[in-house]
Amino acid sequence: MADFHDAFEAALGGDAAALKPWLPDTEAPGLKVYRNTIARGRAEVLAAAFPTVARLTGEDWFRAAALEFARAHPPGEPAMDRYGAGFPDWLAQFPPARDLPYLAPVARLDRAFSEAHAAPDAPVLDPAGAAVMDTAALYAARAELHPSARVFWFDWTVASIWLSERGFEPADTLAWTQQAEGVLVVRPQMTVTAVRLDRAQAAFLRACRDGATLGQAATKAFTADLAADLRSLFTALLRAGAFTRLHAQS
């Protein structure tokens, strides 16, 4: 039975010969209908997972692209809430999207929103806990990012487009221009939020994510922006819920 299920899934993915041992007529109309129904269902999952992309392209364009992706990329597991992980990279190579260079990075932010929503629950680092540590101990500690936290830095105005389209910032007139911007996507409580990051904040968070101490992360922040105010920077990230706990040096 398992062999049949594997073959049936392969047939739905386009392998016309997979079902020949059980179904000689692998081009039967019923199978075609079922294959199209499955592809449409996957496309609807993609539309729900990538709403910003769908809004920017329009329903017809997105549906056509999603159907093409869905037919070529069957899910690797039964849980459809994780389907579409490869969609942003696929969009980056999709010929009709060549003139829409913002789509793939916007899709990555949509994906990050979904991942943050599904991330494990974890406590949020209490600013009071950091406040009672002396400077040397604080700089030697490591700040663990919240499991839902996703940090991005772009060379173009991806952040402005996505934050506006998702309602995190006012919907001003937007343009695709070469202006570096960053975003933190995180779910510190029950709701996914997103905040704009400046260059120093993004460098600080990336360093923490990579296991650096707060002192080392501070150095990265100052390298990114010599005018950075470390106290204000750390306070703002704590308020955003970027961290779950401090690991003091033993």
C-alpha positions in Angstrom: 0.0 0.0 0.0 2.9 2.4 0.8 4.3 1.8 -2.7 0.9 2.8 -4.2 0.7 5.9 -2.1 4.2 7.0 -3.1 3.4 6.3 -6.8 0.2 8.2 -6.6 2.0 11.2 -5.1 4.5 11.0 -7.9 1.8 10.9 -10.5 0.1 14.0 -9.0 3.5 15.6 -9.3 3.6 14.9 -13.0 5.3 11.5 -13.3 3.0 10.0 -15.8 4.6 6.5 -15.6 4.4 6.1 -11.8 1.0 4.5 -11.7 1.4 2.2 -14.7 1.5 -1.0 -12.5 -1.9 -0.1 -11.1 -3.4 2.2 -13.7 -2.4 1.6 -17.3 -4.2 4.7 -18.5 -2.2 7.3 -16.5 -3.7 10.1 -18.5 -7.2 9.2 -17.4 -9.4 12.4 -17.1 -10.2 11.6 -13.5 -6.5 11.6 -12.6 -6.0 14.9 -14.4 -8.9 16.5 -12.5 -7.5 15.3 -9.2 -4.0 16.5 -10.1 -5.4 20.0 -10.9 -7.5 20.0 -7.8 -4.5 19.2 -5.6 -2.4 21.9 -7.4 -5.1 24.5 -6.8 -5.3 23.5 -3.1 -1.5 24.0 -2.8 -1.8 27.4 -4.6 -4.4 28.5 -2.1 -2.0 27.6 0.8 0.6 29.7 -0.9 -1.7 32.6 -1.3 -2.5 32.5 2.5 1.2 32.2 3.3 2.4 35.0 1.0 -0.3 37.6 1.1 2.1 40.6 0.5 3.4 39.0 -2.7 -0.2 38.3 -3.8 -1.2 41.8 -3.1 1.7 43.3 -5.0 1.3 41.1 -8.1 -2.5 40.9 -8.3 -4.6 37.8 -7.9 -4.3 36.5 -11.5 -0.5 36.8 -11.7 0.0 35.2 -8.3 -2.4 32.3 -9.0 -0.6 31.4 -12.2 2.8 31.5 -10.5 1.5 29.6 -7.5 0.0 26.9 -9.7 3.3 26.5 -11.5 5.2 26.2 -8.3 2.6 23.8 -6.8 2.7 21.4 -9.7 6.5 21.2 -9.6 6.9 21.1 -5.8 4.7 18.7 -4.0 4.8 19.0 -0.2 7.4 16.9 1.6 5.2 16.3 4.7 1.5 16.1 5.4 1.4 19.4 7.4 0.6 22.0 4.9 1.3 24.9 7.3 5.0 24.6 6.4 4.4 24.3 2.7 6.2 26.8 0.5 9.5 27.1 2.2 11.2 27.2 -1.2 8.8 29.6 -2.8 10.9 32.8 -2.3 14.0 31.2 -3.9 11.8 29.9 -6.7 10.4 33.3 -7.3 13.9 34.7 -7.6 14.5 32.4 -10.6 11.0 32.7 -12.0 11.3 34.3 -15.5 8.1 36.3 -15.3 9.3 37.9 -12.1 12.5 39.2 -13.6 11.1 42.7 -13.8 9.8 42.5 -10.2 13.0 42.2 -8.2 11.3 43.0 -4.9 9.1 39.9 -5.0 11.6 37.3 -3.7 12.8 39.4 -0.7 9.2 40.3 0.1 8.3 36.6 0.0 11.1 35.9 2.4 9.6 38.4 4.9 6.1 36.8 4.4 7.7 33.4 5.1 9.5 34.8 8.2 6.1 36.1 9.5 4.7 32.5 9.1 7.7 31.0 10.8 7.5 33.5 13.7 3.8 32.7 14.1 4.6 28.9 14.4 7.8 29.3 16.5 7.9 27.8 20.0 6.7 29.9 22.9 9.4 31.3 25.1 9.8 33.9 27.8 10.8 37.4 26.8 13.9 38.8 28.4 13.0 41.2 31.2 14.9 44.5 30.9 15.1 44.6 34.7 17.3 41.5 34.7 19.8 43.2 32.5 19.6 46.4 34.4 20.9 44.9 37.7 24.1 43.4 36.0 27.3 45.4 36.2 28.8 46.6 32.9 31.6 44.0 32.8 29.2 41.1 33.4 26.7 42.4 30.9 29.3 42.8 28.2 30.5 39.2 28.9 27.0 37.7 28.7 25.3 36.3 25.6 21.8 37.4 24.7 19.8 34.6 23.2 17.4 35.7 20.5 13.7 34.7 21.0 13.0 31.6 18.9 10.5 33.5 16.8 13.0 36.3 15.9 14.1 36.7 12.3 16.6 39.4 11.4 16.9 40.9 7.9 19.0 43.5 6.1 18.4 44.5 2.6 20.2 46.8 0.1 17.0 48.1 -1.3 13.7 49.4 0.1 12.2 45.9 0.8 11.5 46.8 4.4 9.5 49.9 3.5 7.4 48.0 1.0 6.7 45.0 3.3 6.1 47.0 6.5 3.6 49.2 4.7 1.8 46.4 2.9 1.4 44.4 6.1 0.1 47.5 8.0 3.1 47.9 10.4 3.8 51.4 9.1 1.7 54.1 7.4 1.1 53.4 3.7 3.1 56.3 2.2 4.1 56.5 -1.4 6.6 53.7 -1.9 9.4 53.3 -4.4 11.9 50.5 -5.2 15.2 52.3 -4.6 18.7 51.4 -3.5 18.4 52.3 0.1 19.6 49.9 2.8 17.0 48.9 5.4 16.5 46.2 8.1 13.6 44.4 9.7 13.1 42.4 12.8 10.1 39.9 12.7 9.3 38.5 16.1 6.4 37.1 18.2 7.2 38.0 21.8 3.7 37.3 23.0 0.7 36.0 21.1 1.0 38.4 18.1 3.7 38.6 15.4 5.2 42.1 15.2 7.8 43.7 12.9 10.0 46.7 13.5 12.4 48.6 11.3 16.0 48.2 12.2 18.8 50.7 11.6 22.3 49.5 10.6 23.7 49.3 14.1 20.6 47.4 15.4 20.8 44.9 12.6 24.5 44.3 13.1 24.0 43.9 16.9 21.2 41.3 16.4 23.1 39.4 13.8 26.1 39.1 16.2 23.9 37.9 19.0 22.3 35.4 16.7 25.7 34.1 15.8 26.6 33.6 19.5 28.7 36.7 20.2 28.8 38.3 23.6 27.1 41.6 24.2 30.5 43.2 24.1 31.3 41.7 20.8 27.9 42.6 19.5 28.4 46.2 20.6 31.7 46.3 18.6 29.7 45.1 15.5 27.2 47.8 16.1 29.8 50.5 16.4 31.5 49.2 13.3 28.2 49.6 11.4 27.6 53.1 12.9 30.1 54.9 15.0 27.4 57.2 16.3 25.3 54.3 17.7 24.0 54.8 21.2 24.4 51.3 22.7 22.1 51.9 25.7 19.2 53.2 23.5 19.9 50.4 21.0 19.7 47.6 23.5 16.7 49.1 25.3 14.8 49.3 22.0 15.5 45.7 21.1 14.5 44.6 24.6 11.2 46.4 24.2 10.7 44.8 20.8 11.0 41.3 22.5 14.0 40.3 20.5 15.6 38.3 23.3 14.5 35.4 25.5 17.3 35.2 28.1 20.8 36.2 29.0 23.6 33.7 29.5 26.1 35.0 32.0 29.7 34.0 31.7 30.4 31.3 34.3 
